[in-house]
Amino acid sequence: MGEMVTTDRLLSGASALRGDAAPWAGSLRDGGRERFTQLGVPDRRKEAWKYSDLARALAHKAGAAPSPRAPLVLEDAFVAVFKDGVLDVAGSILPPGLMPLGMVLADPGSPFAGVLGSVNAAEQAAHPIVGLNTALMEEGFVLSLAAGDKLSAPLHVRFTWTGAASDRHVRLLVDLGEGAQATVLETHDGAPAFSTVVNEVRLASNARLTHVRIDRLSAGARQSAVTLGEVAGGAEYRAFCLSEGAAFCRHEALVALTGESANVEIDGAFLVSGDNHCDNTTVISHISPNTTSRQAFRGVLSGRSHSAYQGCVKVAEDAQKTDAYQMSRALLLSREARIATKPELEIFADDVKCSHGATAGEMDADALFFLRSRGIIEEEARAMLVEAFLEEALDTIAAPTLRDVAASAVRDWLANHTAEVSHGG
């Protein structure tokens, strides 16, 4: 165990940012600092962080940076390249409507002064990591599309972390006008010493956003990420999260369905080995009637890894005719691997259709026997079952190009963990 991590240490760079910001941005940062100071560094004593003790993770020295991996590539896409959390404008191909965050924060008359830091405000106000990120946000971007606009190609937001930089706190805002459409692929590779990444997603009526996030962080990395969303009437947010875990890896999707006929689909897969930790936490708030949400996560765990899935669906009193579903399934390849699942429903309406469930266990002995009886050796049979289990998760990604990128990440993980997959452990 290393030194105790304090709010003062984490906020040590906040005052230096004050002079570069417009008055509204300075006030926003000050508010974030006050919230984080009040809430403190999350640990197991906070119920929402029971399975992911960030204070403990930060008390340990960050792991060494790994050898670089071949980056994931999305063909025919815009690219926003981040190196250790800093946007490399010269090395990027940025789409129309995208502005670096620094420009936005420095503009006294920015049209985003009332938007940035306000998406799903109820969740922001009670969230320590969002408060920390708001206090220290310096890098990132705002992507804004006017009503009816459609991004002509997907945007690949590519993060490469070398571990050389100090703590980084990145803020991304995607603001889609009425009927606008966009596709975003967000990938993370490497070893951030400690990073927070906050996405704010605001979808006006009938807007469409597809958002795929792929984390391939190294064993020593520490990252806490939050996606905050507001989905208006008739709009659709479809998300997929693929994660390999890290020393500390947590992603939260906190999304409010604010208009009638809004739809949210959040699916994911996690592939966790060694001593890695992966946490997927969701809070889906149905505020208006006739809204739908779907969540399905599948995980494969080996070694002494540990994972958590916390999925909460909230249905407000006026949100009649809500249709919500959530499911978590985990395949344990080792007797030392652990997963904690906590599906929750908070329902205040009386005309709804909501269900949840979770399963975790070893490989299906009957399915393994079936393949063995067809002459397939045990190692190949086990690998086939793991791959098939994960393919069902990937099938939820509708766009073929995005599905192919995610599938390549899964194949890479399977190739690098052949022993665990084929023999367990």
C-alpha positions as CSV (number, residue, x, y, z in Angstrom):
1,M,0.0,0.0,0.0
2,G,1.3,3.5,-0.9
3,E,0.4,6.9,0.4
4,M,-3.1,7.9,1.3
5,V,-4.8,9.7,-1.6
6,T,-6.6,12.9,-0.6
7,T,-8.9,15.3,-2.4
8,D,-6.3,18.0,-2.1
9,R,-3.8,15.9,-3.9
10,L,-6.2,15.1,-6.7
11,L,-7.3,18.7,-7.0
12,S,-3.8,20.2,-6.8
13,G,-3.9,21.5,-10.4
14,A,-7.3,23.1,-10.3
15,S,-6.2,26.7,-9.4
16,A,-3.8,26.8,-12.4
17,L,-6.7,26.3,-14.8
18,R,-8.7,29.3,-13.6
19,G,-7.0,32.0,-15.6
20,D,-7.4,30.3,-19.0
21,A,-11.2,29.9,-18.7
22,A,-14.1,32.2,-19.5
23,P,-16.1,33.3,-16.4
24,W,-18.8,30.7,-17.0
25,A,-16.2,27.9,-17.4
26,G,-14.4,29.1,-14.3
27,S,-17.6,28.9,-12.3
28,L,-18.3,25.5,-13.7
29,R,-14.9,24.2,-12.6
30,D,-15.4,25.8,-9.2
31,G,-18.7,24.0,-8.7
32,G,-17.0,20.7,-9.7
33,R,-14.2,21.3,-7.2
34,E,-16.8,22.0,-4.4
35,R,-18.7,18.8,-5.2
36,F,-15.6,16.6,-5.2
37,T,-14.3,18.1,-2.0
38,Q,-17.7,17.4,-0.4
39,L,-18.1,13.9,-1.8
40,G,-14.5,12.8,-1.5
41,V,-12.6,9.9,-3.1
42,P,-15.0,7.0,-3.6
43,D,-14.3,3.8,-1.6
44,R,-16.1,0.7,-0.5
45,R,-18.0,2.6,2.2
46,K,-20.1,4.2,-0.5
47,E,-22.8,1.7,-1.7
48,A,-22.4,2.5,-5.4
49,W,-18.6,1.8,-5.1
50,K,-18.9,-1.3,-2.9
51,Y,-17.2,-3.5,-5.5
52,S,-14.7,-0.9,-6.9
53,D,-12.6,0.9,-4.3
54,L,-11.0,3.7,-6.1
55,A,-9.3,5.1,-3.0
56,R,-7.5,1.8,-2.5
57,A,-6.5,1.5,-6.2
58,L,-5.0,5.0,-6.2
59,A,-3.0,4.3,-3.0
60,H,-0.9,1.8,-5.0
61,K,1.8,2.9,-7.4
62,A,0.7,2.9,-11.0
63,G,1.9,0.0,-13.1
64,A,4.5,0.3,-15.8
65,A,3.5,1.1,-19.4
66,P,3.2,-2.0,-21.6
67,S,4.7,-2.6,-25.0
68,P,2.4,-0.9,-27.5
69,R,-0.3,-2.9,-29.2
70,A,-1.3,-2.5,-32.8
71,P,-4.1,0.1,-32.7
72,L,-7.6,-0.6,-33.7
73,V,-8.5,0.9,-37.1
74,L,-11.9,2.1,-38.4
75,E,-11.7,2.6,-42.1
76,D,-13.2,5.6,-43.8
77,A,-13.7,7.5,-40.6
78,F,-13.0,10.9,-39.1
79,V,-10.3,10.5,-36.3
80,A,-9.8,12.5,-33.1
81,V,-6.4,11.4,-31.8
82,F,-5.6,11.8,-28.1
83,K,-2.1,11.1,-26.8
84,D,-2.0,10.8,-23.0
85,G,-5.3,12.7,-22.9
86,V,-4.2,15.6,-25.1
87,L,-6.0,16.2,-28.4
88,D,-3.5,16.0,-31.3
89,V,-5.3,18.3,-33.8
90,A,-2.5,18.1,-36.4
91,G,-2.6,14.3,-36.3
92,S,-6.4,14.1,-36.5
93,I,-9.0,14.3,-39.2
94,L,-11.8,16.2,-37.4
95,P,-15.4,16.4,-38.7
96,P,-17.4,19.6,-39.2
97,G,-19.1,20.6,-36.0
98,L,-16.2,19.5,-33.7
99,M,-14.4,22.1,-31.5
100,P,-11.5,21.4,-29.1
101,L,-12.6,21.8,-25.5
102,G,-10.0,24.5,-24.8
103,M,-11.6,26.8,-27.4
104,V,-15.0,26.3,-25.9
105,L,-13.9,26.9,-22.3
106,A,-12.1,30.1,-23.3
107,D,-15.1,31.6,-25.2
108,P,-17.1,34.0,-23.0
109,G,-20.1,33.8,-25.3
110,S,-19.9,30.1,-26.1
111,P,-23.4,28.6,-27.0
112,F,-22.4,25.6,-24.8
113,A,-22.1,27.6,-21.6
114,G,-25.4,26.3,-20.5
115,V,-25.0,22.8,-21.8
116,L,-21.5,21.6,-20.8
117,G,-21.8,20.2,-17.2
118,S,-25.6,20.1,-17.3
119,V,-26.5,16.9,-19.1
120,N,-28.4,14.6,-16.6
121,A,-27.8,17.2,-13.9
122,A,-29.3,15.1,-11.2
123,E,-26.7,12.4,-11.6
124,Q,-23.9,14.9,-12.1
125,A,-24.7,16.6,-8.8
126,A,-24.1,13.4,-6.7
127,H,-21.2,12.0,-8.6
128,P,-17.6,12.4,-7.2
129,I,-15.8,11.5,-10.4
130,V,-17.9,13.9,-12.5
131,G,-17.1,16.6,-9.9
132,L,-13.3,15.8,-10.1
133,N,-13.5,15.8,-13.9
134,T,-15.4,19.1,-14.1
135,A,-12.9,20.8,-11.8
136,L,-9.9,19.7,-13.9
137,M,-11.2,19.2,-17.4
138,E,-8.9,20.8,-19.9
139,E,-8.8,18.5,-22.9
140,G,-11.6,17.1,-25.0
141,F,-14.0,18.3,-27.5
142,V,-17.6,19.4,-28.3
143,L,-19.3,17.7,-31.2
144,S,-22.5,19.6,-32.2
145,L,-24.8,18.8,-35.1
146,A,-27.7,21.0,-36.1
147,A,-31.2,19.7,-36.6
148,G,-31.4,17.2,-39.5
149,D,-27.6,17.0,-39.9
150,K,-25.9,13.6,-40.2
151,L,-22.2,13.0,-39.7
152,S,-21.0,11.9,-43.1
153,A,-18.7,9.2,-41.6
154,P,-18.2,7.6,-38.2
155,L,-15.9,9.5,-35.7
156,H,-13.1,7.4,-34.2
157,V,-12.0,8.9,-30.9
158,R,-8.7,7.2,-30.3
159,F,-6.9,7.4,-26.9
160,T,-3.4,6.2,-26.5
161,W,-2.0,6.2,-23.0
162,T,1.7,5.7,-22.4
163,G,1.7,6.2,-18.6
164,A,4.2,9.1,-19.0
165,A,1.8,11.9,-18.1
166,S,0.3,12.8,-14.8
167,D,-3.4,12.4,-14.1
168,R,-5.6,13.4,-17.0
169,H,-9.3,14.4,-17.0
170,V,-11.0,14.5,-20.4
171,R,-14.5,15.8,-21.2
172,L,-16.4,15.0,-24.4
173,L,-19.8,16.5,-25.3
174,V,-21.9,15.2,-28.1
175,D,-24.9,17.5,-28.7
176,L,-27.3,16.4,-31.5
177,G,-30.1,18.5,-32.7
178,E,-33.6,17.3,-33.7
179,G,-33.3,14.4,-36.1
180,A,-29.5,14.6,-36.3
181,Q,-27.5,11.3,-36.5
182,A,-23.9,10.3,-35.6
183,T,-21.8,7.3,-35.0
184,V,-18.9,7.4,-32.5
185,L,-16.2,4.7,-31.8
186,E,-14.2,5.4,-28.7
187,T,-11.1,3.3,-28.1
188,H,-8.6,3.3,-25.2
189,D,-5.2,1.6,-25.3
190,G,-2.3,1.7,-22.9
191,A,-1.7,2.6,-19.3
192,P,-3.0,5.9,-17.9
193,A,-1.5,6.5,-14.5
194,F,-5.0,7.8,-13.6
195,S,-7.6,9.2,-15.9
196,T,-11.2,10.2,-15.8
197,V,-13.2,10.4,-19.0
198,V,-16.7,12.0,-19.0
199,N,-19.0,11.8,-22.0
200,E,-22.0,14.1,-22.0
201,V,-24.6,13.0,-24.6
202,R,-27.6,15.2,-25.4
203,L,-30.0,14.0,-28.0
204,A,-32.9,16.2,-29.1
205,S,-36.1,14.7,-30.4
206,N,-35.7,11.9,-33.0
207,A,-31.9,12.2,-33.0
208,R,-29.8,9.0,-33.3
209,L,-26.4,8.2,-31.8
210,T,-24.5,4.9,-32.0
211,H,-21.6,4.9,-29.4
212,V,-19.2,2.0,-29.2
213,R,-16.5,2.1,-26.5
214,I,-13.5,-0.4,-26.5
215,D,-11.1,-0.4,-23.5
216,R,-7.8,-2.3,-24.0
217,L,-6.0,-0.9,-21.0
218,S,-2.9,-2.6,-19.6
219,A,-2.9,-4.4,-16.2
220,G,-1.4,-1.4,-14.4
221,A,-3.8,1.2,-15.7
222,R,-6.4,3.1,-13.7
223,Q,-9.4,4.7,-15.3
224,S,-12.8,5.8,-14.2
225,A,-15.2,6.8,-17.0
226,V,-18.8,8.1,-17.0
227,T,-21.3,8.6,-19.8
228,L,-24.1,11.0,-18.9
229,G,-27.1,11.0,-21.3
230,E,-30.4,12.8,-22.0
231,V,-32.6,11.2,-24.7
232,A,-35.6,13.2,-25.8
233,G,-38.8,12.1,-27.4
234,G,-38.4,9.6,-30.3
235,A,-34.6,9.7,-30.0
236,E,-32.4,6.7,-29.8
237,Y,-29.1,6.0,-28.0
238,R,-27.4,2.7,-28.8
239,A,-24.2,1.9,-27.0
240,F,-21.8,-1.0,-26.6
241,C,-18.9,-1.3,-24.2
242,L,-16.1,-3.9,-24.6
243,S,-13.5,-3.9,-21.8
244,E,-10.5,-5.9,-20.8
245,G,-10.3,-4.4,-17.3
246,A,-7.1,-3.0,-15.7
247,A,-5.8,-2.4,-12.2
248,F,-8.9,-0.3,-11.9
249,C,-11.4,0.1,-14.8
250,R,-14.9,1.3,-14.2
251,H,-17.4,2.6,-16.8
252,E,-20.8,4.0,-15.8
253,A,-23.7,4.8,-18.1
254,L,-26.1,7.2,-16.4
255,V,-28.9,8.0,-19.0
256,A,-32.3,9.7,-18.6
257,L,-35.1,9.1,-21.1
258,T,-36.8,12.5,-21.0
259,G,-39.3,12.3,-23.8
260,E,-42.0,9.9,-24.9
261,S,-40.9,7.0,-27.2
262,A,-37.3,7.5,-26.3
263,N,-35.2,4.4,-26.6
264,V,-31.9,3.3,-25.0
265,E,-29.9,0.1,-25.7
266,I,-26.7,-0.5,-23.7
267,D,-24.9,-3.8,-24.3
268,G,-21.4,-4.9,-23.5
269,A,-18.8,-7.6,-23.1
270,F,-15.9,-7.8,-20.7
271,L,-12.9,-10.1,-21.0
272,V,-10.9,-10.0,-17.8
273,S,-7.8,-12.0,-16.9
274,G,-4.9,-12.0,-14.4
275,D,-5.6,-9.7,-11.5
276,N,-7.5,-7.2,-13.6
277,H,-10.7,-5.5,-12.4
278,C,-13.6,-4.4,-14.5
279,D,-16.8,-2.6,-13.4
280,N,-19.8,-1.9,-15.6
281,T,-22.4,0.3,-13.8
282,T,-25.6,1.6,-15.3
283,V,-28.5,3.8,-14.1
284,I,-31.3,4.2,-16.6
285,S,-34.0,6.7,-15.6
286,H,-37.3,6.5,-17.3
287,I,-38.9,9.9,-16.8
288,S,-41.5,10.0,-19.6
289,P,-44.2,7.5,-20.6
290,N,-43.8,4.9,-23.4
291,T,-40.0,4.7,-23.2
292,T,-37.9,1.6,-23.7
293,S,-34.5,0.4,-22.5
294,R,-32.5,-2.8,-23.0
295,Q,-29.3,-3.9,-21.3
296,A,-27.3,-7.1,-21.9
297,F,-23.8,-7.8,-20.7
298,R,-21.7,-10.9,-21.1
299,G,-18.4,-11.5,-19.4
300,V,-15.5,-14.0,-19.5
301,L,-13.2,-14.1,-16.4
302,S,-10.0,-16.0,-15.9
303,G,-7.1,-16.1,-13.4
304,R,-7.8,-14.1,-10.2
305,S,-9.7,-11.4,-12.0
306,H,-12.8,-9.7,-10.6
307,S,-15.7,-7.9,-12.2
308,A,-18.9,-6.2,-11.2
309,Y,-22.1,-5.4,-13.0
310,Q,-24.5,-3.0,-11.3
311,G,-27.6,-2.2,-13.4
312,C,-30.3,0.0,-12.0
313,V,-33.5,0.9,-13.8
314,K,-35.6,3.8,-12.3
315,V,-39.2,4.4,-13.4
316,A,-40.7,7.7,-12.4
317,E,-44.4,8.0,-11.4
318,D,-45.4,9.5,-14.7
319,A,-43.5,7.1,-16.8
320,Q,-46.4,4.7,-17.5
321,K,-46.0,2.1,-20.3
322,T,-42.2,1.8,-19.6
323,D,-40.6,-1.3,-21.1
324,A,-37.2,-2.1,-19.5
325,Y,-35.0,-5.2,-19.6
326,Q,-31.6,-6.0,-18.2
327,M,-29.5,-9.2,-18.1
328,S,-25.9,-10.1,-17.1
329,R,-24.3,-13.4,-17.9
330,A,-20.7,-14.4,-16.9
331,L,-18.5,-17.3,-17.8
332,L,-15.9,-18.2,-15.1
333,L,-12.9,-20.0,-16.5
334,S,-11.1,-20.1,-13.1
335,R,-12.3,-21.0,-9.6
336,E,-10.4,-17.9,-8.4
337,A,-12.2,-15.5,-10.7
338,R,-15.0,-13.5,-9.0
339,I,-18.0,-11.5,-10.3
340,A,-20.5,-9.4,-8.3
341,T,-23.9,-8.7,-10.0
342,K,-26.5,-6.3,-8.6
343,P,-29.5,-5.7,-10.9
344,E,-32.0,-3.3,-9.4
345,L,-35.5,-1.9,-10.2
346,E,-36.9,1.2,-8.6
347,I,-40.5,1.5,-10.0
348,F,-43.0,4.2,-9.0
349,A,-45.4,3.7,-11.9
350,D,-48.1,1.0,-12.0
351,D,-48.3,0.2,-15.7
352,V,-44.9,-1.0,-16.7
353,K,-43.1,-4.1,-18.1
354,C,-39.7,-4.4,-16.4
355,S,-37.5,-7.5,-15.9
356,H,-33.9,-8.3,-14.8
357,G,-31.7,-11.2,-14.3
358,A,-28.1,-12.4,-13.8
359,T,-26.3,-15.7,-14.2
360,A,-22.7,-16.7,-13.6
361,G,-21.1,-20.1,-13.8
362,E,-18.6,-22.5,-15.3
363,M,-18.6,-23.7,-18.9
364,D,-21.6,-25.8,-19.8
365,A,-20.6,-29.4,-19.3
366,D,-23.3,-30.7,-21.6
367,A,-22.2,-28.4,-24.5
368,L,-18.6,-29.4,-23.9
369,F,-19.5,-33.1,-23.9
370,F,-21.5,-32.6,-27.2
371,L,-18.5,-31.2,-28.9
372,R,-16.1,-33.8,-27.5
373,S,-18.5,-36.5,-28.7
374,R,-18.1,-35.1,-32.2
375,G,-14.3,-35.7,-32.1
376,I,-13.3,-32.2,-31.1
377,I,-10.5,-32.2,-28.6
378,E,-11.2,-30.5,-25.2
379,E,-9.0,-27.5,-25.8
380,E,-10.6,-26.6,-29.1
381,A,-14.1,-27.3,-27.7
382,R,-13.6,-24.9,-24.8
383,A,-12.3,-22.2,-27.2
384,M,-15.2,-22.7,-29.5
385,L,-17.7,-22.3,-26.6
386,V,-16.0,-19.1,-25.3
387,E,-16.0,-17.6,-28.8
388,A,-19.6,-18.4,-29.4
389,F,-20.6,-16.9,-26.0
390,L,-18.9,-13.7,-26.9
391,E,-20.2,-13.6,-30.5
392,E,-23.7,-13.4,-29.1
393,A,-22.8,-10.1,-27.4
394,L,-21.1,-8.7,-30.5
395,D,-24.3,-9.4,-32.5
396,T,-26.0,-6.5,-30.7
397,I,-23.7,-4.1,-32.6
398,A,-25.8,-3.3,-35.7
399,A,-23.2,-1.5,-37.8
400,P,-21.0,-4.1,-39.6
401,T,-17.9,-1.9,-39.6
402,L,-18.1,-1.3,-35.8
403,R,-18.9,-5.0,-35.2
404,D,-15.8,-6.0,-37.1
405,V,-13.6,-3.7,-35.1
406,A,-15.0,-5.1,-31.8
407,A,-14.6,-8.7,-33.1
408,S,-11.0,-8.0,-34.0
409,A,-10.4,-6.9,-30.4
410,V,-12.0,-10.0,-29.1
411,R,-10.0,-12.2,-31.4
412,D,-6.8,-10.5,-30.2
413,W,-7.7,-11.1,-26.5
414,L,-8.5,-14.8,-27.2
415,A,-5.2,-15.3,-29.1
416,N,-3.3,-13.7,-26.1
417,H,-5.1,-15.9,-23.5
418,T,-5.2,-19.2,-25.2
419,A,-4.1,-21.1,-22.1
420,E,-6.9,-19.7,-19.9
421,V,-9.5,-20.2,-22.6
422,S,-8.5,-23.7,-23.5
423,H,-7.6,-25.1,-20.0
424,G,-9.1,-22.7,-17.5
425,G,-7.2,-20.9,-14.8
